[in-house]
Amino acid sequence: QVQLVESGGGLVQAGGSLRLSCEVSGGTISNYRMGWYRQAPGEDRAFVAGINMSGTYYAEAVKGRCTVSTDTAKNTAYLQMNNLKVEDTAVYYCYARDVNDYWGQGTQVTVSS
């Protein structure tokens, strides 16, 4: 059974940085398309960033401020977020995708002004 565990969220001031981690167990990260979504209160879950064999992909709202990556040795995906804005406040979810979608439990990111 594939499991994803996120970590690295927290409270940060606007302009600060956070690095989210997503550790994969029960599967090999190189076999999946990986990425991140986020869900703010009262809103639908929205795509943030993704990575696969073809490259990396970003939502317009985070392009230039976020970097998605994977470490196959650690079986972990990362989302480096810089110059954070109040509107980045959300629960961030990691996903792993093959013929199925696997999701983590989410990690809260709160950006204060």
Phi, psi and omega in degrees: 000125180283132176230143179237133179233117179270154173205170175104354178288174179163193179258129181217151177281153176306136184095347181277186184228153172217151171238118177269144178240150178222102181271129181258132172232155181081007179193165181259125190300330181291347179273357186238153162276127186247159176177189185223141169238168174217155179223116176271158180305130178078004182240163175285160175293135186233144178295139177245306185199152178215159179216136174211192184294340181274341180146202182242153185221143184222147169291150180303326184295338184241355183301132181090347181244343184236150176225125177258141182207168174226152174237105185291330179295326180261357181054042188226141172253154183227154169227107176272124182239123181241162179048051184296146180242159180304324182287356173278353179299124184182170166270128183257130182242135174268145173228155172232133189228125163232245172281347177238166172250132176241139185232149171275181185274348178097151176224134185279131172242123179237124180247121181261153181274000000 
